[in-house]
Amino acid sequence: MREWTYEELMRELTKPANTKIVLVVLDGLGGLPVPELGGKTELEAAKTPNLDELAKRSMIGLLDPVLPGISPGSSAGHFALFGYDPLRYYVGRGVLEALGIGFPLQEGDVAIRANFATAKYEGNQPIIVDRRAGRPPTEETKRLCAKLSEAISEIDGVKVLIEPVKEHRFVVVLRGEGLGDGVRDTDPQVTDKPPLPPQPDPDTPENRRTAEIAAKLIDQIAQALRDEPKANYALLRGFAKRPTWISFGELYKLNACCIAVYPMYRGLAQLVGMKVLDFEGDTIADEISALKRVWNDYDFFFVHIKPTDSRGEDGNWQGKVAVIEEFDKNLPDILALNPDVLAITGDHSTPAMYRAHSWHPVPVLLYSKWVIPDPTVEGFGERACAKGTLGRIPAKFLMSLLLAHAERLERYQA
């Protein structure tokens, strides 16, 4: 008796159809009750008449990005939404950031996502006081990266390539022989703690070599930035080489595109084979305008909205509410395109009260002409979704639901 993998089943059952699917990811959408909002979450407190009305005509529920109780990273959350099991498909953020800015990675390159940070020193020991160096503007990051590139070009025979990304983020690419990508992050994830040492994991000669170069790189970066008032240190994350995965188009027979501002999300879409669109501007309205322009060219549209997550990480519940309300004002422009299937969700929860990614399930709304609406639904929020007819499901199964509602799946014959 044959045992199917998810990928095999999707390749077997998916079929072309003249239908269009829109997946909107409000990054870090889920929240927790905020006392200043009367115990409501940011999503529940936001004035969202369009989302609330759409929820009445949709199925709503909750998604677990990885597993209950597991706080996901952004890439894991997105790969799950794309139907790639995050426990099987993993890549460090360095590759995603590099691809997102169009960096031409070569075979064997190790890409590293880096943050400019602020450190104080207790003797010779750096202590991280701001993991994002006050979120410098991208132009400032470009200046800092140019400064580092001039000071650091090679370490122990390995080329060091440094490129700006956005705000406090930049990419380091190590290019040379005998490099591994099994190196632990140096970001302690909290302030008032020293950075972590780059350690090989597992302990192999290739990983040890990369870890040793990374340690020297950190020291040289700190030396080059010693006179900077804020961005005087760097934290390294997501050491990775580019993997080869089955493409989104091959898996689902979809012609897919990505509309995203931030490079990492453009990178993860590119990694699975989506066409990443270039467009002017960086607002929600700009992204929706890009969606309108290419509506006739694709049949799957991934639209990523970042500021919900950023506001949550900053503990800014007012700002997160404002971003959700801004999206709601633009929602009618998406609905006017008359998508056959529309899903609105997040890749993970980032409650402003928690100021970080959390393990809480993520609200999801699924609209199509084939849904079973719940007449008791009054709006779109965490507690409403907990009672929704869609239930609570693993995020990795959202894609099969979208395909089914788009009439793009054949019947499974056991």
C-alpha positions as CSV (number, residue, x, y, z in Angstrom):
1,M,0.0,0.0,0.0
2,R,1.4,3.4,-1.0
3,E,2.0,6.0,1.6
4,W,1.8,9.5,0.2
5,T,3.9,12.5,1.3
6,Y,2.1,15.8,1.2
7,E,4.3,17.0,-1.7
8,E,3.5,13.8,-3.7
9,L,-0.2,14.2,-3.0
10,M,-0.3,17.8,-4.1
11,R,1.6,17.1,-7.3
12,E,-0.8,14.3,-8.0
13,L,-4.0,16.1,-7.2
14,T,-3.5,19.7,-8.2
15,K,-4.9,20.8,-11.6
16,P,-4.9,24.1,-13.5
17,A,-8.1,26.2,-13.3
18,N,-9.1,29.7,-14.3
19,T,-9.3,30.9,-10.7
20,K,-7.2,33.4,-8.7
21,I,-6.0,33.1,-5.1
22,V,-4.8,36.0,-2.9
23,L,-2.9,35.3,0.3
24,V,-2.5,38.4,2.5
25,V,0.0,38.0,5.4
26,L,-0.2,40.7,8.0
27,D,3.1,39.8,9.7
28,G,2.8,39.1,13.4
29,L,-1.0,39.6,13.3
30,G,-2.0,37.8,16.5
31,G,-2.0,39.6,19.8
32,L,-2.8,39.4,23.5
33,P,-5.3,41.5,25.6
34,V,-4.0,45.0,26.2
35,P,-5.2,46.6,29.4
36,E,-5.3,50.1,27.8
37,L,-7.6,48.7,25.1
38,G,-10.1,47.4,27.7
39,G,-8.7,43.9,27.6
40,K,-9.0,43.6,23.8
41,T,-6.2,42.6,21.5
42,E,-4.9,45.0,18.9
43,L,-6.9,43.2,16.2
44,E,-10.1,43.2,18.3
45,A,-9.7,46.9,19.2
46,A,-9.0,48.1,15.7
47,K,-11.8,49.7,13.8
48,T,-12.1,47.3,10.9
49,P,-15.6,47.5,9.4
50,N,-14.5,45.9,6.1
51,L,-12.7,43.0,7.7
52,D,-15.6,42.5,10.1
53,E,-18.1,42.5,7.3
54,L,-16.0,40.1,5.3
55,A,-15.6,37.7,8.3
56,K,-19.4,37.4,8.3
57,R,-19.2,36.0,4.7
58,S,-16.2,33.8,5.3
59,M,-14.9,31.0,7.4
60,I,-12.6,32.0,10.3
61,G,-10.3,30.1,12.6
62,L,-6.8,29.8,14.0
63,L,-3.5,28.5,12.6
64,D,-0.6,26.9,14.4
65,P,2.4,27.9,12.3
66,V,4.6,25.0,13.6
67,L,3.1,23.2,16.6
68,P,1.1,24.3,19.6
69,G,3.4,26.0,22.1
70,I,6.2,26.6,19.5
71,S,7.1,30.3,18.8
72,P,8.0,30.4,15.1
73,G,10.5,32.5,13.3
74,S,9.3,34.5,10.3
75,S,10.7,32.0,7.7
76,A,9.1,29.0,9.4
77,G,5.8,30.8,9.6
78,H,5.8,31.7,5.9
79,F,7.0,28.3,4.7
80,A,4.1,26.7,6.6
81,L,1.6,29.1,4.9
82,F,3.1,28.1,1.6
83,G,2.6,24.4,2.4
84,Y,6.2,23.6,3.2
85,D,6.4,21.7,6.5
86,P,8.6,24.0,8.7
87,L,9.9,20.9,10.5
88,R,11.3,19.6,7.2
89,Y,12.1,22.7,5.2
90,Y,14.5,25.1,7.0
91,V,16.9,27.7,5.8
92,G,18.8,30.3,7.7
93,R,17.7,33.9,7.3
94,G,21.0,34.9,5.7
95,V,20.0,33.2,2.4
96,L,16.6,34.9,2.5
97,E,18.0,38.3,3.1
98,A,20.6,37.8,0.4
99,L,18.1,36.6,-2.2
100,G,15.7,39.4,-1.2
101,I,18.2,42.1,-2.2
102,G,19.1,40.3,-5.4
103,F,22.6,39.2,-4.2
104,P,24.1,36.6,-6.6
105,L,24.8,33.7,-4.2
106,Q,27.3,31.2,-5.5
107,E,27.6,27.5,-4.6
108,G,29.3,27.2,-1.3
109,D,28.6,30.7,-0.1
110,V,27.6,31.1,3.5
111,A,25.1,34.0,3.9
112,I,24.5,35.6,7.3
113,R,21.8,38.0,8.3
114,A,23.3,40.7,10.5
115,N,21.8,43.5,12.7
116,F,23.6,46.7,13.6
117,A,23.3,46.9,17.4
118,T,24.3,49.1,20.3
119,A,26.7,47.8,22.9
120,K,28.2,49.1,26.1
121,Y,31.4,47.7,27.5
122,E,32.2,46.3,30.9
123,G,35.9,46.0,30.6
124,N,36.4,44.1,27.4
125,Q,33.0,42.5,27.5
126,P,30.3,44.0,25.2
127,I,26.8,44.1,26.6
128,I,23.9,44.6,24.2
129,V,21.7,47.5,25.1
130,D,19.8,47.8,21.8
131,R,19.6,44.8,19.4
132,R,18.6,47.1,16.5
133,A,20.7,50.2,17.2
134,G,17.6,52.4,17.3
135,R,16.4,51.1,13.9
136,P,18.6,53.4,11.7
137,P,17.2,54.5,8.4
138,T,18.3,52.5,5.4
139,E,20.5,55.3,4.1
140,E,22.5,55.2,7.3
141,T,22.9,51.5,7.1
142,K,24.3,51.9,3.6
143,R,26.9,54.3,5.0
144,L,27.8,51.9,7.7
145,C,28.1,48.9,5.3
146,A,30.4,51.0,3.0
147,K,32.5,51.7,6.0
148,L,32.7,48.0,6.9
149,S,33.4,46.9,3.4
150,E,36.4,49.3,3.2
151,A,37.7,47.9,6.5
152,I,37.0,44.2,6.0
153,S,37.4,42.3,2.7
154,E,39.0,39.0,3.7
155,I,39.6,36.9,6.8
156,D,41.8,33.8,6.7
157,G,41.6,33.6,2.9
158,V,37.8,33.8,2.9
159,K,36.2,36.8,1.0
160,V,33.9,38.9,3.1
161,L,31.1,40.6,1.2
162,I,28.9,43.1,3.1
163,E,25.6,44.5,1.7
164,P,22.9,46.7,3.2
165,V,19.4,45.4,3.4
166,K,16.8,47.7,5.2
167,E,16.8,49.7,8.4
168,H,19.2,48.0,10.9
169,R,19.7,44.8,8.8
170,F,22.6,43.9,6.5
171,V,23.9,40.8,4.9
172,V,27.4,39.2,5.2
173,V,28.4,36.6,2.6
174,L,31.5,34.4,3.3
175,R,33.0,33.0,0.1
176,G,35.8,30.5,0.2
177,E,36.7,26.8,0.5
178,G,35.8,24.5,3.3
179,L,33.0,26.5,4.9
180,G,30.0,25.1,6.7
181,D,26.7,26.8,7.7
182,G,26.1,25.0,11.0
183,V,26.9,28.0,13.3
184,R,24.7,29.2,16.1
185,D,23.4,32.8,16.2
186,T,25.2,35.4,18.3
187,D,22.0,37.4,19.0
188,P,21.1,36.9,22.7
189,Q,17.5,37.9,21.8
190,V,17.3,40.1,24.9
191,T,19.1,43.3,26.0
192,D,21.5,43.9,28.9
193,K,23.2,40.6,28.1
194,P,26.5,39.8,26.3
195,P,26.3,38.5,22.7
196,L,26.6,34.8,22.3
197,P,29.7,33.3,20.8
198,P,29.4,31.8,17.3
199,Q,29.6,28.1,17.9
200,P,29.7,25.2,15.4
201,D,26.6,23.1,15.5
202,P,27.3,20.3,14.8
203,D,31.0,20.4,15.5
204,T,32.5,19.6,12.1
205,P,35.8,21.0,10.6
206,E,33.8,23.1,8.1
207,N,31.5,24.5,10.8
208,R,34.5,25.2,13.1
209,R,36.2,27.1,10.3
210,T,33.1,29.3,9.7
211,A,32.7,29.9,13.5
212,E,36.3,31.0,13.8
213,I,36.0,33.4,10.9
214,A,32.7,34.7,12.3
215,A,34.3,35.4,15.7
216,K,37.1,37.4,14.0
217,L,34.6,39.2,11.8
218,I,32.6,40.3,14.9
219,D,35.8,41.7,16.5
220,Q,36.8,43.5,13.3
221,I,33.3,45.0,12.9
222,A,33.3,46.2,16.5
223,Q,36.7,47.8,15.9
224,A,35.6,49.5,12.7
225,L,32.4,50.8,14.4
226,R,34.1,51.9,17.7
227,D,33.4,55.6,17.1
228,E,29.8,55.2,16.0
229,P,27.3,56.7,18.6
230,K,24.7,53.9,18.3
231,A,25.6,51.3,15.7
232,N,28.8,50.2,17.3
233,Y,28.3,46.4,17.2
234,A,26.8,43.7,15.0
235,L,24.8,40.5,15.8
236,L,24.9,37.6,13.4
237,R,22.0,35.3,12.7
238,G,20.9,32.7,10.2
239,F,24.1,31.2,8.8
240,A,23.0,29.4,5.7
241,K,23.8,28.0,2.2
242,R,21.1,28.1,-0.5
243,P,19.1,24.9,-0.6
244,T,17.3,23.3,-3.6
245,W,13.6,22.7,-3.0
246,I,10.6,21.8,-5.1
247,S,9.2,25.0,-6.5
248,F,5.8,26.4,-5.6
249,G,4.8,26.2,-9.3
250,E,5.7,22.6,-9.6
251,L,4.0,21.7,-6.4
252,Y,0.7,23.4,-7.0
253,K,0.6,24.2,-10.8
254,L,0.3,27.9,-9.9
255,N,1.8,30.9,-11.6
256,A,2.7,32.8,-8.4
257,C,4.0,36.3,-7.6
258,C,5.1,38.0,-4.4
259,I,4.4,41.6,-3.5
260,A,6.5,42.6,-0.5
261,V,8.6,45.5,0.7
262,Y,11.1,43.9,3.0
263,P,13.9,41.9,1.4
264,M,13.7,38.8,3.6
265,Y,10.1,38.1,2.5
266,R,11.0,38.7,-1.1
267,G,13.9,36.3,-0.6
268,L,11.7,33.5,0.8
269,A,9.3,33.9,-2.0
270,Q,12.1,33.7,-4.5
271,L,13.5,30.6,-2.8
272,V,10.3,28.7,-3.6
273,G,10.1,30.0,-7.1
274,M,7.6,32.9,-7.0
275,K,8.1,35.9,-9.2
276,V,9.1,38.8,-7.0
277,L,7.7,42.1,-8.2
278,D,9.4,45.4,-8.2
279,F,7.2,48.4,-7.5
280,E,7.4,52.0,-6.3
281,G,6.6,52.9,-2.7
282,D,6.4,51.0,0.5
283,T,2.9,51.6,1.9
284,I,0.0,49.2,2.0
285,A,-1.7,51.3,-0.7
286,D,1.4,50.9,-2.9
287,E,1.3,47.2,-2.5
288,I,-2.4,47.0,-3.4
289,S,-1.7,49.2,-6.5
290,A,1.0,46.7,-7.5
291,L,-1.5,43.9,-7.1
292,K,-4.0,45.6,-9.4
293,R,-1.3,46.2,-12.1
294,V,-0.4,42.5,-12.4
295,W,-3.9,41.0,-11.7
296,N,-4.1,39.5,-15.2
297,D,-0.6,38.1,-15.2
298,Y,-0.7,35.6,-12.3
299,D,-3.1,33.3,-10.6
300,F,-1.6,33.3,-7.0
301,F,-0.7,36.5,-5.2
302,F,1.3,36.6,-2.0
303,V,0.9,40.0,-0.4
304,H,3.1,40.7,2.6
305,I,2.6,43.5,5.1
306,K,5.4,44.0,7.6
307,P,4.5,46.9,10.0
308,T,2.1,44.9,12.2
309,D,5.1,42.8,13.3
310,S,7.5,45.7,13.8
311,R,5.0,47.6,16.0
312,G,4.4,44.5,18.0
313,E,8.1,43.9,18.6
314,D,8.4,47.5,19.7
315,G,5.6,47.1,22.2
316,N,3.6,49.8,20.3
317,W,0.0,48.6,20.5
318,Q,-1.3,51.9,19.2
319,G,0.9,51.6,16.1
320,K,-0.2,48.0,15.5
321,V,-3.8,49.0,15.8
322,A,-3.2,51.8,13.3
323,V,-1.5,49.4,10.8
324,I,-4.5,47.0,11.0
325,E,-6.9,49.9,10.4
326,E,-4.8,51.1,7.5
327,F,-5.1,47.6,5.9
328,D,-8.8,47.6,6.5
329,K,-9.2,50.9,4.6
330,N,-7.4,49.3,1.6
331,L,-9.3,46.0,1.7
332,P,-12.1,47.1,-0.6
333,D,-9.5,47.5,-3.4
334,I,-8.6,43.9,-3.1
335,L,-12.2,42.8,-3.0
336,A,-13.0,44.9,-6.1
337,L,-10.7,42.5,-8.0
338,N,-13.1,39.7,-7.2
339,P,-10.6,37.1,-6.2
340,D,-12.0,33.5,-6.2
341,V,-10.2,32.8,-2.9
342,L,-8.9,35.3,-0.4
343,A,-7.1,34.4,2.8
344,I,-6.0,36.9,5.4
345,T,-3.8,35.8,8.2
346,G,-0.3,36.2,9.8
347,D,2.8,34.1,9.8
348,H,2.9,34.2,13.6
349,S,1.7,36.2,16.6
350,T,3.6,39.3,17.8
351,P,1.7,40.7,20.7
352,A,2.7,44.2,21.7
353,M,2.4,43.1,25.3
354,Y,5.0,40.4,24.7
355,R,7.2,42.4,22.4
356,A,8.3,39.3,20.5
357,H,7.1,36.4,18.4
358,S,4.9,34.2,20.5
359,W,3.4,30.7,20.4
360,H,-0.2,31.9,20.3
361,P,-2.3,30.7,17.3
362,V,-2.9,33.1,14.5
363,P,-6.3,34.4,13.3
364,V,-7.2,33.4,9.8
365,L,-10.0,34.3,7.4
366,L,-10.9,32.3,4.3
367,Y,-13.3,33.7,1.8
368,S,-14.7,32.0,-1.3
369,K,-18.1,31.2,-2.8
370,W,-17.7,27.7,-1.3
371,V,-17.4,28.6,2.4
372,I,-19.9,27.9,5.2
373,P,-20.3,31.2,7.0
374,D,-21.1,31.3,10.7
375,P,-24.2,33.5,11.3
376,T,-23.0,34.2,14.9
377,V,-19.7,35.9,13.7
378,E,-19.7,39.6,14.3
379,G,-16.1,40.4,13.5
380,F,-12.5,39.3,12.9
381,G,-10.5,38.8,16.1
382,E,-8.7,36.2,18.1
383,R,-11.6,35.2,20.3
384,A,-14.1,35.2,17.4
385,C,-11.6,33.0,15.4
386,A,-11.3,30.6,18.3
387,K,-15.1,29.8,17.8
388,G,-14.9,29.9,14.0
389,T,-16.1,27.1,11.6
390,L,-12.6,26.7,10.2
391,G,-11.4,25.4,13.5
392,R,-7.8,25.3,14.6
393,I,-5.5,23.7,12.1
394,P,-1.8,23.5,11.3
395,A,-0.8,26.4,9.0
396,K,0.9,23.9,6.6
397,F,-2.6,22.8,5.5
398,L,-3.9,26.2,4.6
399,M,-2.6,25.8,1.0
400,S,-4.6,22.7,0.3
401,L,-7.7,24.5,1.6
402,L,-7.0,27.5,-0.7
403,L,-6.6,25.1,-3.7
404,A,-9.8,23.2,-2.9
405,H,-11.8,26.4,-2.7
406,A,-10.2,27.5,-6.0
407,E,-11.3,24.2,-7.5
408,R,-7.7,23.3,-8.2
409,L,-7.7,19.8,-6.6
410,E,-8.8,16.5,-8.1
411,R,-10.6,14.0,-6.0
412,Y,-8.4,11.7,-4.0
413,Q,-8.9,8.0,-4.9
414,A,-7.7,5.8,-2.0
